[in-house]
Amino acid sequence: MNRSNGASRKPKALASGARLGVFAPASPAQPVDMIAGLTELKRLGFQVVANQDSKAEGYFAGSALERVGGFQAAMNSDQVDGLVALRGGYGSNYLLDYKLEKSLANPKCIMGFSDLTTLQIYLWQICGWVTFYGPMVVGGLNAGAGVAKGYDENSLLQAVRKTEAGWKLRLRGEPMLTGKAAGKVLGGCMTLLEATIGTPWELDTKNSILILEDRAMKPYQVDRVLRHLKQSGKLEGVRGIVLGEFPESDPTAAGAPTVREVCARILRPLGVPLVFGVPVGHATRPMLTIPLGIEARLDAEGEGTLEFLESAVVA
């Protein structure tokens, strides 16, 4: 089911005035938060031309058919240049039952994080699409730029607009193992990445700079996921690893290992560059936007940097 060649398929850049569609593949959102996020997109110079009409069904933003329909409608509309997810939560995996590759023609910028990892990995493994691990309407954008639990405006605009290679992103983390390495940037929310194991869209992590982040996980739960990734071979051939902040993941008892200590114990023996505490995905600091599916060089010195060796978008 995976694509036969390893070529990346890149979307068109989102210039000022680009038309965005908001889709809701997972959970619903509060109207006040949605309005704040939409207002922020407009402040950035985008037009919001499609906003999926969703009616909450429990923890879903509508039925699976309504959610996949909203995604496909925006993807296939000539009036929509790119897509931003409403929010995460849970439910994106339901969309994958509809064989999306048969109904999607050309790639468009698709941005989101958390539960969107499921869809982003599917689009990469099956279609070869470059996507963007960044803020959502209610997941960063609603809080605003440069504030706690908000997003980093500069990295977002660079990711979706720069058509040249060679731009650098300061990771604002700390080295866990210094060094430099180059590879394809892949990954996302680690529990969702783990959930692809055994599926036809299981993420191929070889030769990657792997992003692993999550929230509200006890250190032993992070240990369990990392151990599973190691035992399933997902850490073999990885060139470097970028780890998130892991907020709300304090030790369960005084003197118990921290998430940082768990990551160091399991990942440092791999001997690849490691940067910990990067504000990517679930973060307390302004969230960075990182393209998934393009080549980059990780420099695990100081606060860490990613130098993108190719653009994520085309003119």
Buried (B, 14 or more C-beta within 10 A) or exposed (E): EBBEEEEBBBBBBBEEEBBBBBBBBBBBBEEEBBBBBBBBBEEBEBBBBBBBEBEEBEEBBBEBEBBBBBBBBBBEBEEBBBBBBBBBBBBBBBBBEBEBBEEBEEBBBBBBBBBBBBBBBBBBBBBBBBBBBBBBBBBBBBBBBEEEBBBBBBBBBBBBBBEEBEBEBBBBBBBBBEBBBBBBBBBBBBBBBBBBEEBEBBBBBBBBBBBBBBBEBBBEBBBBBBEEBBEBEBBEBBBBBBBBBBBEBEBEEEEEBBBBEBBBEBBEEBEBBBBBBBBBBBBEBBBBBBBBBBBBBBBBEBBBBBBBBBBBBEE
